[in-house]
Each structure stands twice: as C-alpha cells, then as structure tokens.
Amino acid sequence: MSIVKARIQGNATVVTIPKSFNVKPGTEFKFKKGKNGNLILSPSKKVPDSIEELFKNWHGKYEVSDEMREWDEMKSEGREIW
C-alpha cells in the first residue's frame, strides 16, 4: 500500500497516483465518496493502446458528408495551402 498526501493546487485538492500503478496519462475516472469516507476512483472509459484497438469493432464504411465534400472541392481564393 502506498501512502500519498493531499495538497492544494489552484482551487482543487490533489492526490497523486504513484507511477507504479501504471495509470496512463489521459485516463478519465468516475469519482465518488463512500459512506465511510473512502474515495473511490473507477475508470470511465478505457484508453486504447493503438489505432487498431480503437477501431477493432468498427466494420463500417467511411463516408464524407456532403458539406465536407463541398468544402474539400472548393478552389482556393488566396494563398491557402491544401
């Protein structure tokens, strides 16, 4: 069990998670306080490790919206780069 100390940072009280817990930066958590004062963090969503994992259950077809297609086909009027 690791012991950490709460500290003030701006308008928040912050508790750091030790690096040994291997929590990836950017992971979002649900946070609640239990009846006995325990603080409970639960990941709200898994952060994919790769682009393949991100799209592993997607079997659709990529389609460009009409609005984006019109924008993509516009001629440049100045010195835009595209």
Residue frames as a rotation matrix with the C-alpha (Angstrom) as fourth column:
MET 1
0.587 0.810 0.000 0.00
0.810 -0.587 0.000 0.00
0.000 0.000 -1.000 0.00
SER 2
-0.485 -0.705 0.517 1.34
0.697 -0.669 -0.259 3.41
0.529 0.235 0.816 -0.97
ILE 3
0.214 0.501 -0.839 0.74
0.837 -0.536 -0.107 6.48
-0.503 -0.679 -0.534 1.14
VAL 4
-0.443 -0.267 0.856 0.21
0.701 -0.698 0.146 9.82
0.558 0.665 0.496 -0.59
LYS 5
-0.511 0.215 -0.832 -0.63
0.614 -0.586 -0.529 13.23
-0.601 -0.782 0.168 0.82
ALA 6
0.430 0.726 0.537 -3.39
0.900 -0.389 -0.195 15.54
0.067 0.567 -0.821 -0.43
ARG 7
-0.599 -0.619 -0.507 -2.23
0.608 -0.764 0.214 19.01
-0.520 -0.180 0.835 -1.42
ILE 8
0.490 0.731 -0.475 -3.77
0.246 -0.638 -0.729 22.22
-0.836 0.240 -0.493 -2.74
GLN 9
-0.716 -0.589 0.374 -3.22
0.564 -0.171 0.808 23.09
-0.412 0.790 0.455 -6.41
GLY 10
-0.799 0.467 0.379 -5.14
-0.048 -0.678 0.734 26.16
0.600 0.568 0.564 -7.51
ASN 11
-0.267 0.804 0.532 -8.76
-0.951 -0.310 -0.009 25.74
0.158 -0.508 0.847 -6.42
ALA 12
0.603 0.456 -0.654 -8.52
-0.416 0.880 0.230 21.94
0.681 0.133 0.721 -6.09
THR 13
0.276 -0.514 0.812 -7.25
-0.779 0.375 0.502 19.41
-0.563 -0.771 -0.297 -3.59
VAL 14
0.440 -0.237 -0.866 -4.99
-0.745 0.442 -0.499 16.97
0.501 0.865 0.018 -5.45
VAL 15
0.416 -0.384 0.825 -3.85
-0.428 0.718 0.550 13.43
-0.803 -0.581 0.134 -4.65
THR 16
-0.067 -0.517 -0.853 -1.25
-0.997 0.064 0.040 11.94
0.034 0.853 -0.520 -6.99
ILE 17
0.942 0.295 0.159 -1.35
-0.284 0.955 -0.087 8.35
-0.177 0.037 0.984 -8.25
PRO 18
0.134 -0.965 0.224 2.02
-0.400 0.155 0.904 6.61
-0.907 -0.210 -0.365 -7.91
LYS 19
-0.033 -0.251 -0.967 3.70
-0.999 -0.021 0.039 5.77
-0.030 0.968 -0.250 -11.24
SER 20
-0.903 -0.382 0.195 3.95
-0.396 0.917 -0.036 2.13
-0.165 -0.110 -0.980 -10.12
PHE 21
-0.178 0.925 0.337 0.16
-0.072 0.329 -0.941 1.85
-0.981 -0.191 0.008 -10.60
ASN 22
-0.852 -0.295 0.432 0.71
0.377 0.226 0.898 2.18
-0.363 0.928 -0.082 -14.39
VAL 23
0.311 0.938 -0.151 -2.20
0.580 -0.313 -0.752 4.58
-0.753 0.146 -0.641 -14.96
LYS 24
-0.330 -0.423 0.844 -1.90
0.941 -0.217 0.259 6.06
0.073 0.880 0.470 -18.44
PRO 25
-0.777 0.044 -0.628 -2.00
0.102 -0.976 -0.194 9.86
-0.621 -0.215 0.754 -18.67
GLY 26
-0.756 0.561 -0.336 -5.36
-0.607 -0.411 0.681 10.97
0.244 0.719 0.651 -20.06
THR 27
-0.661 0.557 -0.504 -7.34
0.526 0.822 0.218 8.16
0.536 -0.121 -0.836 -18.41
GLU 28
-0.390 0.625 0.676 -10.68
-0.600 -0.729 0.328 9.53
0.698 -0.278 0.660 -17.20
PHE 29
-0.880 0.053 -0.472 -12.19
0.364 0.713 -0.599 8.44
0.305 -0.699 -0.647 -13.89
LYS 30
0.318 0.917 0.241 -15.57
0.043 -0.268 0.962 8.48
0.947 -0.296 -0.125 -12.18
PHE 31
-0.782 -0.621 0.049 -15.07
0.063 -0.156 -0.986 9.75
0.620 -0.768 0.161 -8.65
LYS 32
0.380 0.902 0.207 -17.25
-0.155 -0.159 0.975 9.26
0.912 -0.402 0.080 -5.61
LYS 33
-0.625 -0.492 0.606 -17.00
-0.650 -0.103 -0.753 9.36
0.433 -0.864 -0.255 -1.86
GLY 34
-0.353 0.456 -0.817 -18.20
0.312 0.881 0.357 6.30
0.882 -0.129 -0.453 0.04
LYS 35
0.664 0.736 0.128 -20.31
0.073 -0.235 0.969 6.36
0.744 -0.634 -0.210 3.20
ASN 36
0.763 -0.409 -0.501 -17.29
0.622 0.253 0.741 5.64
-0.177 -0.877 0.447 5.38
GLY 37
0.670 -0.480 -0.566 -15.21
-0.314 -0.874 0.370 8.41
-0.673 -0.071 -0.737 3.76
ASN 38
-0.145 -0.709 0.690 -13.41
0.505 0.547 0.668 6.17
-0.851 0.445 0.279 1.27
LEU 39
0.098 0.089 -0.991 -12.62
-0.728 -0.672 -0.132 7.88
-0.678 0.735 -0.001 -2.05
ILE 40
0.108 0.064 0.992 -13.45
0.368 0.924 -0.100 5.61
-0.923 0.376 0.077 -4.99
LEU 41
-0.166 -0.232 -0.958 -11.99
-0.805 -0.529 0.268 6.10
-0.569 0.816 -0.099 -8.50
SER 42
0.148 0.228 0.962 -13.27
0.366 0.892 -0.267 3.98
-0.919 0.392 0.048 -11.37
PRO 43
-0.882 -0.465 -0.076 -12.07
0.095 -0.332 0.939 4.34
-0.462 0.820 0.337 -14.98
SER 44
0.019 0.939 -0.343 -14.90
-0.380 -0.310 -0.872 5.86
-0.925 0.147 0.351 -17.02
LYS 45
0.949 0.217 -0.227 -13.54
-0.294 0.358 -0.886 4.52
-0.111 0.908 0.403 -20.30
LYS 46
0.440 -0.826 0.353 -10.56
0.543 0.557 0.628 2.53
-0.716 -0.085 0.693 -21.49
VAL 47
0.432 -0.427 -0.795 -7.86
-0.686 -0.727 0.018 4.43
-0.585 0.538 -0.607 -23.36
PRO 48
0.995 -0.030 0.097 -6.93
0.085 0.778 -0.623 2.36
-0.057 0.628 0.776 -26.46
ASP 49
0.322 -0.946 0.033 -3.28
0.182 0.096 0.979 1.31
-0.929 -0.309 0.203 -26.78
SER 50
-0.786 -0.588 0.191 -3.23
0.259 -0.034 0.965 1.55
-0.561 0.808 0.179 -30.58
ILE 51
-0.523 0.586 -0.619 -5.21
-0.817 -0.552 0.167 2.74
-0.243 0.593 0.768 -33.60
GLU 52
-0.667 0.250 -0.702 -6.02
-0.220 0.834 0.506 -0.92
0.712 0.492 -0.501 -34.34
GLU 53
-0.771 0.377 -0.513 -7.55
0.637 0.447 -0.628 -1.34
-0.007 -0.811 -0.584 -30.88
LEU 54
-0.722 0.494 -0.485 -9.52
-0.258 -0.842 -0.473 1.88
-0.642 -0.216 0.735 -31.28
PHE 55
-0.185 0.640 -0.746 -11.21
-0.978 -0.194 0.076 0.60
-0.096 0.744 0.662 -34.46
LYS 56
-0.938 -0.329 0.111 -11.23
-0.319 0.943 0.099 -3.17
-0.138 0.058 -0.989 -33.80
ASN 57
-0.514 0.810 0.282 -15.06
0.540 0.562 -0.627 -3.45
-0.666 -0.170 -0.726 -33.62
TRP 58
0.037 0.498 -0.866 -15.81
-0.457 -0.762 -0.458 -0.99
-0.889 0.413 0.200 -36.40
HIS 59
-0.506 -0.143 0.850 -17.00
0.535 0.721 0.440 -2.66
-0.676 0.678 -0.289 -39.62
GLY 60
0.565 0.782 -0.263 -18.49
0.330 -0.507 -0.796 0.31
-0.756 0.363 -0.545 -41.38
LYS 61
0.081 -0.461 0.884 -17.51
0.977 -0.137 -0.161 2.37
0.195 0.877 0.439 -44.35
TYR 62
-0.444 -0.299 -0.845 -16.03
0.516 -0.856 0.032 5.85
-0.732 -0.422 0.534 -44.06
GLU 63
0.115 0.545 0.831 -18.26
0.965 -0.261 0.038 8.38
0.238 0.797 -0.555 -45.77
VAL 64
-0.897 -0.410 -0.164 -17.65
0.430 -0.895 -0.114 12.08
-0.100 -0.173 0.980 -46.20
SER 65
-0.003 0.931 -0.364 -20.64
0.602 -0.289 -0.744 14.33
-0.798 -0.222 -0.560 -45.51
ASP 66
0.435 0.256 0.864 -21.96
0.882 -0.317 -0.350 16.48
0.185 0.913 -0.363 -48.37
GLU 67
0.998 -0.055 -0.039 -20.88
-0.041 -0.955 0.294 19.61
-0.054 -0.291 -0.955 -46.50
MET 68
0.317 -0.944 0.090 -17.31
-0.143 0.046 0.989 18.34
-0.938 -0.326 -0.120 -46.12
ARG 69
0.028 -0.272 0.962 -17.21
0.866 0.488 0.112 17.17
-0.500 0.829 0.249 -49.74
GLU 70
0.793 0.310 0.524 -18.21
0.539 -0.758 -0.366 20.68
0.284 0.573 -0.769 -50.93
TRP 71
0.854 -0.514 -0.086 -15.56
-0.346 -0.682 0.644 22.25
-0.389 -0.520 -0.760 -48.71
ASP 72
0.142 -0.838 0.528 -12.94
0.199 0.546 0.814 19.78
-0.970 -0.010 0.244 -49.92
GLU 73
0.066 -0.049 0.997 -13.71
0.970 0.235 -0.052 20.55
-0.232 0.971 0.063 -53.59
MET 74
0.894 0.281 -0.349 -13.58
0.243 -0.959 -0.149 24.37
-0.376 0.048 -0.925 -53.23
LYS 75
0.340 -0.782 0.523 -10.98
0.680 -0.180 -0.711 26.27
0.649 0.597 0.471 -55.19
SER 76
-0.110 -0.441 -0.891 -8.62
0.908 -0.409 0.091 28.37
-0.405 -0.799 0.445 -53.13
GLU 77
0.792 0.478 0.379 -9.18
0.587 -0.767 -0.258 32.12
0.168 0.427 -0.889 -53.37
GLY 78
0.821 -0.555 0.133 -5.93
-0.570 -0.791 0.220 33.37
-0.017 -0.257 -0.966 -51.94
ARG 79
-0.097 -0.946 -0.310 -2.71
-0.779 0.266 -0.567 31.78
0.619 0.186 -0.763 -50.82
GLU 80
0.532 0.359 0.767 -4.33
-0.782 0.555 0.283 28.90
-0.324 -0.751 0.576 -48.87
ILE 81
-0.601 -0.709 -0.369 -2.42
-0.777 0.627 0.060 25.67
0.189 0.322 -0.928 -48.80
TRP 82
0.048 0.540 0.840 -4.38
-0.578 0.701 -0.418 22.46
-0.814 -0.466 0.346 -49.39
